Amino acid sequence: MTARMLARRSLLACLGIALGGAALWLLEGCSSLPTIVPDLARTRGAPVQLAGARGPLSAAQSKAVLDRLGSRTQETGIFDRHLAIEEAVAGSPLTAGNRVILLQDGPVTYQAMFAAIESAKDHIHLEMYILDDDEVGQRFAQALIDKQREGVAVHLIRDSVGTLGTPPAFFKRLADSGIQILEFNPLNPLISRKQWELNRRDHRKLLIVDGRTAFLGGINISSVYAGGSFSRASRQRPDGALAWRDTDLQLQGPVVADLQKLFMATWAKQKGNLLPQRDYFPNLQAVGNDVVRAIGSSPDEPFSQIYATLLSAIGSAETSIHLTNAYFAPDPQLLAALEAAAVRNVDVRLILPSQTDSWLVFHAGRGYYERLLRAGVKIHERRGVILHSKTALIDGVWATVGSTNLDWRSFLHNQELNAVVLGQGFGGQLQSMFDRDLAESDEVTLDKWEGRPVEWRVKETFARIWEYWL
């Protein structure tokens, strides 16, 4: 199974090597990451407005919500600073009245997803990078087929590369039941419904049920997630392979409407069949106290909103930056932001994989360890699992969970999806998860790293040549 995941991850990189970098540049064009300099002048002094269950809140209502969130933070204006900067760069509304549940690993996430699917009355929207034809995939397939037969409209967006190893018969069974399936950017140019874009992939993992409950994060539909990652007894799957460590969110409240819009925008851009009349945007009531922003990025946009938001949050950090990420192959701007934060005495800690399903990305990222360590960044490698989580927590109040890796592919070539959650309540939950992963990780010190084998150095040099395409 790990070999199949590696094949998907490295397919485009291998095509680049086979065809030659120049040929692919002519085919796809060479995008570059923009220099992100948030324009705070236009928002300085202006109130941040939130959206609620019935539309935009008044200035007084927005201020009351934000004052409640910020009241428990330090008296340094950290919370207000993050609000102002994110407002300057994000292209989606900040919504109040949500409930966010942090989900650790596949078993817990799948259990919550199946419960939501079982409760569906109107429609189910699933957008998934990997959907395997294995025990977990078959369970999802049967659950979706059962709901379709009950009269629930089921729509599925699958990425062409992500589902490359899934037999056509798997999707035929779904389609024969009435489920509408849309293949994102087909590898076969003869069946493409729009301009053929080989390198653009849909890396999002999104499930929406009845327009009221949504799931997003890093977890695909595959049996590689069958084991838990914290209990030593569950770290090995039945086939003896390592468990995958990942993170998802379950969301309810007004933010679900923003996620629904993102799903439907992708469906329309990929020229899917006209969606049937359903209650896609029900009247959503406030169900909790979480303030959330849904951020979707696409190569069609001038720059990644997720990239810009993350860089801005890192640049404004005052106390801590805690990142956990599966694929770390940073661009120069992200590197400089992490180094600058460490130099100004921010506690910058990275939890990265010690084992991986993509050795090219793994060694490309390791090629930057020495530079980061010299700047004061602390690096830890998670042991005993395959780390696939993508989370960030800054100053304990700005948190994000989603599908976005810290690499060129996520920031330039993929459709990605993250949720930003503001406030100390959720921040404390994510910090506890980070601390648990930290306890299961080994610190990489500068002395230790300088003594690494020559073989590793050679792999780092080779991998960094291809990091743009990984």
N, C-alpha and C positions, 0 to 999 in steps of 0.2 A: 504493500500500500504506500509506503513511504517513497518507493521508487516511482510510483505513478504521480504522486504529488510533486516530486522533483521534476518529472518530465513536463508537467504543466508549467511549473514555475520557470523552467529554463528553455522552453520551446522557442520563444522569440529571440532569446540570447543566442541560442544555437543557430537559428536562421541567420542572425546577424553575422556570426562567425563564418557560416558556410557561404553566404553570399558576398561577404566583404562589407566592411563598414561603409564604404563609399556608395555602394549600390543601395543599401537601405536608406542612407541619407537622401538619395535622390528620390527614393520611393515614398518616404514618409515625411521628409523635411526634418530639419534639426531644431527642435524646440529648445528653449532655454528658460531657466527659472528667473522671474523678474526680481529686481531689487525691491524689497518690501520696506517702505518708509511710511508708516501710518500718518495721515494728516489729522493731527489732533486739534488743529486750530478751529476746524469747523464744528467740533463737538465740545470743546472746552467751555464749560459753563452752561451748556445746554442740557436739559434733563433727559435721562434715558427713559424711553417709553416702552412699556411691556404690552404684550397682547394677552388677553384672557380668554375665557370660554366663549364670551360673546363679543369678541373683537378687541380693539385697542382699549387699554385702561386709560383713565384720566391721568393727568400729571400728578395729582395728589395720591391717587391709588397706586401708581407706579412707584412713587417715592416711599409710600408706606411699606410696600413689599420689599424694596431694596434696603430700606433702613432696617427692617427686621433681619434680613440676611447679613447685613454688614455690622450689626450691633455687637456681634460676638467676636469680631476680628480685632486685631491689634489696632492701636490708635495711630496708625501710620498712613491711613488712607489707602491701604493695599487693595481693598475690595473696590473702592471707587475708581482707582486707577485702572484695574482690570476691566471694569465696566466701560470706562471711557474709551479705552484702546480697542476693545472688541467691537464696540459700536461703530468705531471708525473704519473697520476693515470687513466686518461680516456683512453678507448680503441677505440674511434671513432674520426674521423677528425673534426677539427674546420673549418667551411665553411663560406665564405664571400659572399656577393651579395644577401642576402635573404631579404624577407619582412615578418615581424611578426606582426600580429594583435592580440591584447589582447581582449578576449571575456568574458564578465561577464554574468554568469547565462545561463539557458537553452534557453529562448526565442530568445535571440540574436544569440546564437550558432547554434540553429536549423535553424534559418532563413538563416544563412550563409551556413550551410551544404546543405540545400535543393537547394539553388542557385547553389552551386558547382555540386551537383548531376544532376540537370537539364541541366547543360552545358556539361556533360560528353559525349565524342565522342568515346572513345576507351575501357576503363575499369574502374571499381570501386572496390576498396578493402576496406572491413570493418572488423575490429577486435574489438569485443565488449564484455565486461564482462557481462553486463545486457542488455537484449533486451526484453522489456515487450510487451505483447499482450494487449495494451491499445490504446488510441487515438493517442498518439505520435508514438508508435510502428507501428500501422497500417498505419500511414502516411508514415513512412520510408519504410515499406514493399511495399506499392503501388508504391512509387517513384522508388524503386529498380526494381520491376517487370516491370514497364513501360520502364526503360532503357534497361533491358535485352531483352525485346521484340523488341526494336529498334536496337538490334545487339551489344549493349555494354556488354562486359563480366563482370559479377558481381560475386565476390568471397567473402564469409563471413566466418570468424572464430568466433565461439561463445563458451564461457566457459560453461562447463557442470553444475557447481554449480551456476554460475551467472544466467543461463537461466533455472534453475530447475523448477521455477513456470510458465514458458511459455509453453502453450499447444503444443504438437507435431503437431497439425493441422496448427499452425502458420508457422512452418518451412516447413511443407509439401507443403503449398501453394507457398512458395518461391522456393522450389526445383522443383515443377511441372512446374514452369515458365522457368526453365533452370538454375537458380542460383545454383552455387556449394557451398555447406555448409559443413564446417568442425567443428566437435565438439571436443573441446580441452579437453584432458584427461577425457574421459567419466567416469561417476560415475559407470556405469555398466561395470565390468571388462570383460564381455563376448564380448563386442563390442570394446574393446580397441585395437588400432592398434600397440601399443608398450607396454613396461613394464608399468603395472598399477601403477600409482602414485597418490594415493588418495589426498594427501595434496598439490599437486602442481597445482596452478590455473593460468589462464591467466587474469590478472587484467587490461590489457591495454585497452585503448579506442582510436582507431585510424581509421581515414577515409582518404583514398587516392583516388583522382580522376585524371585519365589520367596521373599519375606519375608527375603531375605538382603542385597540390594543396593538402595540407594535414591538418588534424585537429587532435589535441591530447590534453589531459588534464584529468580532473576528471569526465566529464559529460558522463553518460550512456544514453541509449535510453529508456526513461520512462517518464510518465506523472507527476512524482513527481517534474520534473524540469519545469513544465508549468508556474510557477509564477516567477516574479522577486523578488530580495531580498533586494533591496535598497529602493524602493518606498513603503511606508507604505500601500498604497492602493492595492498593488499587492502581499503582503506577504502571503496572504491566497489563496490557490487554490480553484477552484469551489467547491470541496468537503469539504472545511473548514480546510484542513490540512495546516501546515506551508509550505512556500516555501523553496526550497533548494538553498543554496548559494554555487556556484561552479565557476570554472574558466577553460577556454579552450584557445587554441591558434590556429590561422589559419596561415599556413606557405606556402610560395612560394619561389622557388629558389633552389640552389644546394642541400640544406639539405634534400629536399623531396626524393632524390635518396637514401640517407642513411635510411630514414624511409621505403622506398619501400623494401630495402634489408632486414630489420628487419621483415617485414610482410612475405616476401617470405621464409625467413629462418624458421619462425614458421610453415608455411604451409608444408615445406619439412620435418621438424623434426617430425611433427604430421602425416606424411605419407599421406598427401592429394593427390588427383588425380593430374596427370601431368597438369600443367597450360597450357592453349592454347597459341599459338604464338600471342603475342600482343606487342604493343609499351610500355613496362613497364618502360623503361629508355630513355625517349625522351631527346633531346638536350636542357638542361636547361640554360637559359640565366640569367645573373644577373638582378634582378628585384627590388633590394633595397639595403640598407646599413647595414643590421643587420648581425652580426657575431653569428653563432649558432652552437651548437654541439648537435646532437641527441644521447641519451644514452638509450639503452635498457638493462635491466637486466634479468637474468634467473637463476633459481636454478641449471641449468646444469653447470654454471660457478663456478670457485673457490670462488668468492665473488661477491657481487652486485656492479657493477660499479657506480650505482647511490649513494649507501651508501658510497662508498669510496670517491667519488667526493664531496658529501655534507659534510662529516666529514672533509675533507681537507680544503674546503672553510671556514667552521666554525673555524677550527684551525688557519687559517691565517687571520681571520677577525681583522680589526684594529679599526673600528668605530661603525659598527652596524650589528646586525643579526635580521632580521624580518621574522618570520616564521608564516604561517597560515596553519593549518592542521586539518583534520577531525578526524583522529584516532591516538592518541598520547599514545603509550605504549613503551617508549624508552628503549633501551638496556643500560648497564652500560657505554659503550664507548661514546655513544651520550650524555648521562647525564653528564659525566665528561667533554666533550668538551664544552657543554653549560655553565656549572659552571665555567670552566677555563676562558672562554671568559668574563663572567660577572665579575670575580675577577680582570681581567686586564682592567676593565673599558670600555669594549665594551657594547654598548646599546643593550641588548638581550631582545627581546619582542616576546612573543608567543600569537597568537590569536587562541583559541581553542573553541570547542563547549560548549554551556550551556545546549543544548538538543541534543539528539543523537538517532540514530536507532539501536545502539549496546551498551547496558548498561555495558556489561563486559569490552569492550575496554575503554569506558568512565570512569568507576571507576578505572580501572587499571592505567590509566594515571593520574587521580587525586591523586593516592597514592604517586606520586612523587612531588606534588605541594610544600609541606613544605620544602623539601630538596632544590628545585630550588629557592624558594623565599628567603630562608636563604642565598643563594649564591649571591643574587642580581638580579636574572632573574625576569623580569616583565611578569606577566601572565594576560591575558584578555580573557573573555568568551563572544562570540558573542551571542547576544540575538535576539529573535524574528524569528529565522530561524533555519533550520537544516544545519549546516556548513559541507560542503563536499569538500571544496577547498584544494588543496595541492600546496602551493607556498612557495618560499624562496627568499629573497633579502638580499645580504650581501655586506656591504660597498657601497651600491648604484650602484654597477657596475656589480655584479655577480648575475644573476637571474635564477631561474628555475621554470617551471610549468610542471605538469605531473600527473601521476596516483599514484605516490608513497606516501604512508602514512608513518608516523614516528612510525612504529611498527615492531615487529618481523616478522609478516606475509609478509609484503612488502619486507623486506630486506633478508628474508631466503626462503620463500616458493612460492612467486608469480613471474610471469613474469610482469615486470613493464616497463613503458616508460616515459621518461622526455625529455624536451628540455632545454638546458642551453643557455641563451642569454647574451652576454657580452656588456657592454657599458652603459653610463649614459642615453642615449635616452630611451631605453626600461626600464631601471631601474627606471627612473622618472615616467613612466606610472604605473609600479607595485607599486611604493611607494605611488602614489596617491590612488590606489585601497586599499592598506593596511591602509592608513589613514582614508579612508571612513569606512572600517570595524572597525577600532579602535574607531571611533566616535559612532559606533553602538554596542559597547562592554562595559562590566563592568569589572573593574580591580579587581583582587583577591589580597587582601593584606594579609600579614602574620598574623596580628591580627585577621582579619576576618576568615581566614582559620583555625587557631588554635581553634576557637570557633564553628566549624562545628558540626553537630549532630553526635551522636554515631553511628546511623544507617549508615551514610555515611562511617564512618571508617570501619565498618564491611564489607560493600560492597567492599571497596578498598582492604582489606586484601584477601577476597575471589577471587576477579577478578585477582589479581596479581599472584595467584597460576597458573592460566591458560593462562597468557599473551603470552607465547611462541606459543600457538596454536590458538590464536584469529585471 
